[in-house]
Amino acid sequence: MMNWTHVHLVLNHIPVIGFAVPIVLLLTAWVLKDRKLEWLSLQMFVVFALLTIPVYLTGSPASHHMREMPGISQEVIHRHSNASDFAFWTMEALGVFSLFTLYKFRSSAAVPPRASAALLALAVTTFGLMIWTANLGGKIRHPEIGAAIPPEQMRFVVGRNPSWPNAKISHRATS
């Protein structure tokens, strides 16, 4: 049976991974001077702002569930929660600004370049915040994310790994 943590983990990938698509579309629209692509990217910003709402709303119940588990850092949960507040409200601001732009310039030949540039800057900022927040969230249950192994401690082993019968190369950290 799914709990709020599971729901949150399933949903949180949507605004992080998928959000690159409208950014690329907006950049492509600029290069090609294509109003339809520009319009589509703004509509997608609004959709992603809406899709982020359930991710944000499932975060609090998920954090309460995780706090009861042994070995979970309250500090890491708190950092993720604070980052999510900032990322969420930035995403919602982008959605509102995009919706306003769609309405205001609905009969124009194109969105003014300043407005489009501001939307792109806000979208890239939002994307960075969403990635940062997701990374902090990953550290709640995956401490290995924060513990990078220096390249000099990595060595490659040629051979077969019994857990991956078709794999011929694996890597592991040396002590």
DAFENTA-V873812 format. One record per run of one state. SS is the DSSP state (helix for helix, strand for strand, loop for the rest). FROM is the first residue (numbers start at 1). LEN is the number of residues. If there is no record, write none. Layout:
# DAFENTA-V873812
SS|FROM|LEN ; SS|FROM|LEN
This chain:
# DAFENTA-V873812
loop|1|3 ; helix|4|14 ; loop|18|1 ; helix|19|14 ; loop|33|2 ; helix|35|33 ; loop|68|6 ; helix|74|31 ; loop|105|8 ; helix|113|29 ; loop|142|1 ; helix|143|3 ; loop|146|5 ; helix|151|3 ; strand|154|5 ; loop|159|2 ; strand|161|1 ; loop|162|2 ; strand|164|1 ; loop|165|4 ; strand|169|5 ; loop|174|2
